[in-house]
Amino acid sequence: MLVRIYPENPNPREMAKALKALRDGELVIYPTDTVYAIGCDALNVRAVEQICALKGVNPQKSNLSIICHDLSNISEYAKVSNAAFKVLKKNLPGPFTFILPTSSRLPKIYKNRKEVGIRVPDNNIARSLVAELGNPILTMSVHDEDEIIEYSTDPELIHEKYASKVALVINGGYGGTEASTVVNCVDDTFDIVRQGKGELLI
């Protein structure tokens, strides 16, 4: 299913379709402030395993990332030091993935890695999905190995490729071609692991 949702004013009726899919443990493709992403309810372990299988990711060996609604939402799922909070506050919402220690709220599938990537994208659709779902969304970029190819910016082409693999694709307009900037905040060092779209403010 392909649904059109405008980021400036997400239509509740169309959003409800995406929310139902997420609550049913299904996968959804949606826009962010960087590239299009595949997501599921981050607290539904079966859905997490499904998305990892689709992307060929071993959850025991790879860092997983979740989308939170805002700064207060982050502290429910990750341990945020005072120094990290100040940096997050300066840069979010924005095109960043901050790596933080996991908290006890996340299922064991995350805790085996002891770290989790946190995103609060500057995109109303993604953040509204999280707020209304009541849980964070596990997120993985649609593109493969940081290679952005034509289909991954066009929601209609994304739908053609993934229609049989996901429950729903949200058309939120053309996506970007640059991934998020990844910042390691585990030891308050704020090392840039991958420079992407975001310019980090310290």
Sequence and secondary structure as in RCSB ss.txt:
>XXXX:A:sequence
MLVRIYPENPNPREMAKALKALRDGELVIYPTDTVYAIGCDALNVRAVEQICALKGVNPQKSNLSIICHDLSNIS
EYAKVSNAAFKVLKKNLPGPFTFILPTSSRLPKIYKNRKEVGIRVPDNNIARSLVAELGNPILTMSVHDEDEIIE
YSTDPELIHEKYASKVALVINGGYGGTEASTVVNCVDDTFDIVRQGKGELLI
>XXXX:A:secstr
 EEE  TTS  HHHHHHHHHHHHTT  EEE  SSS EEEEETT HHHHHHHHHHHT  TTTS  EEE SSHHHHH
HHB   HHHHHHHHHH SSSEEEEEEB TTS HHHHTTSEEEEE  S HHHHHHHHHHSS EEEEESSBTTB  G
GGG HHHHHHHHTTTSSEEEE S   SS  EEEE TTS  EEEE  S     
